[in-house]
């Protein structure tokens, strides 16, 4: 079992129909598996999403809604997905960012690791994920970075938001991670293994070797058309213009104000280059599986941990929202001998469905308390129906936004935590407004639609 998690990867891949990005290796994997067009994470933030994927429990049930909470504090007896394999005699091995990576904040991030999940200690790269070592912009502007003071994550040594150093892949942490994963494959090839490989890019900063930047012409890149807030959205739904403290903490990003189009194109260029860099690392793993004659014996799952915004609604980053750009996430599952390899399913699915799916594919009995359902029926028949609605959540401003996505609509309820307080709604009609630019929750012409959706929402919400 090869489980590949890619940080901050939106469905901007060739196999998802994007005509600009260069992702031949992920596309190759999709051609031998099933691509899930409408897969949704349970919360658009690394820690909660990963905890949900790996425990098979929604944030409501594992207690993780931030980066500091350790799911073991809330559900100490949970059996994680890698732990299930370990408990069934597999060699369970993790590399780099699977749960979460430790931060420079003295309190740390509670989901960095879960020792109970692994047969051996989690492997971490020695090279930097923030930028290359040596004589680089990253190193030279380190002190300038620290001078930014309270902007953003001030205790994490950040530098420039994008850079194109002329270095080999292995000079950065993800290239080193791919090399170690190849070493593990060679070591484990004659055993039953669960190998979880976490790639950090295309997470900020958008630093990738120059050869990947050279795949793109910045001047030919197109920025999103909807660089503005959704009309009529409640104040709780939208983080605010330029409110991304993570991006603002880099030295070549202004502390406030709207980003220029030229700077936006630099960021988009870096994001695409970072995707292509990771695609190359995925290709190395696929090549090694084939070289070791493991490809026809290995189930492969590749996913992002949540979506990402590259300027939509004037937001940059995962941006902590319930919008489509934050919650819709790539998912590809490849099973040896599958009859309908290369298919696409448009059925609605959720990331809590991954755990029971992998367990069933490998003949393991999953815990009874999981919140998802196995996707094996879709792997066998991609055109089948799976769910009427899927759910994501995000907390903000003393409220919880619970978002329901159906085939046509997105309905989000913003409700005050605890008792009391008014309730506000967002409603987006994807048949007329696929970019979610206008909230029609209070439009009288959608009154009957809203009532019907609320009935489904109240019946099916977690």
C-alpha positions, 0 to 999 in steps of 0.5 A: 500500500502506497499512500501519497499525501500532497500539501495544499494541492488543489485539483489543478492537474492535467488529469483534472482538465487543466490545460496549463499545468504540467503533471505527466506523472500524476496524470499517468497514475490517474490513467491506471486508477479512478479519478474522483472529480468531486471529492471533498475534505472535511475542513480546509486546514492541514491539521484537522483535515489530516486528522480526519482522513487518518482517523476516519472521523469528522472534526466534530467527532475527533475534536480536531479543528485547529493545528494544536489539538492532538486527536489522542486528547479527544479520542485516545483509543482511535485506531488510525489508518496506518495503525490498522495496518500495523496491527494486522502485521504490515510494516507501517512506515511514515515519511515527512508530513503525514499528520502535521509537521512541528512548528517553531511556535513553542507550543508546537503543533499537536498533530505532528506525529502519532507514534502508535501509527508506525512500526518505526519512528516517523522519518523527517527530512534534513533539508529545508522545505522553506527554501534551499540551503547555501547562498540563496535568497532564502538565506540572505533575507533571513534577518529581514524576515525576522524584522517583519515582527508580528505579521503572520507566523512570526516565530517561523523563519520565513523569507521570500514567498517564491524563488527559482534556485538552480539546484537539483531536486534532492537539495530540497526536502521533498526531493530528499523524501522521494529518495528515502521513499525509494530506499524504503520500497527497496527494503520492504519489497518482500514484505506487506507494507503501508508506506505513507509519503508526505510531500510538503509542496506546493505549500508556501513558499513557492520554491522549486528548482529552476527547471520547473519554473522554466516550464511556464511563461509568467506572462501567459498565465491567466489570473482568476476572473473573480478577484472579489468577495462573494456578493452577499456573503455573511461576514463570518464566511469570508476572511477579508481582503488580503487577510492571509497572514501566512502569505503576508509574513513573507518578506517580498509580500506587502503587509497590507493592501491588494496584491498587484497583478504582477505579484499575483502572477509571480505567485501563480507561477511559483505554485504551478512550478511547485506542483510540477516539482512534486509531480516529478517526485511522484513519478520517481516513486511510480518508476521505482514500483515498476522497477521492483515489480511491485506496481501490480501488487500495490494499491496506490492512493494520492490526495491533497489534504484540502483545496487552495485559492490562487486569487479567487475571491481575492484570497491566497492559500487554503484560506480557511473557508467552506468555498469550493476552492477550499474544500474540493480536493484531488483524489486518485485511487489505483488498484491492481487489476481494476477493470475500469482503470482510467475512469472518472467518477463525478459522484460526491465523495468525502475524505472520511470515505478513504479509510474504510475504502483502503481497509476493504481494498486490503482485506482489513476490518475497519473499526465500526465507528468510522464516519465514512463509507467504502468507495469500492462500489465506485471503483467497480462502477465509476458511474454509480451513485454514492451520496446525495450530499457531502459536508465540510465545516469551518469555525470562525468568529465564535461560529461554526460554518457547516457546508453541504454540497449537493450535485447542484448547490452549496448550502452553508449554515453559520451558527453561533457555537453554544446556544442562541444567536442568529443563523445566517446562510449562504447558497450558491447555485453551481449550474449558474454560478460555478465560481460561487460569486453570488449568495442567493440564500435570501433571493425569493426565487430560491425560496423553495430550493432553500427550504428543500436543501435545509430539509436535507441538511437537517436530516443528513448533517453530521 
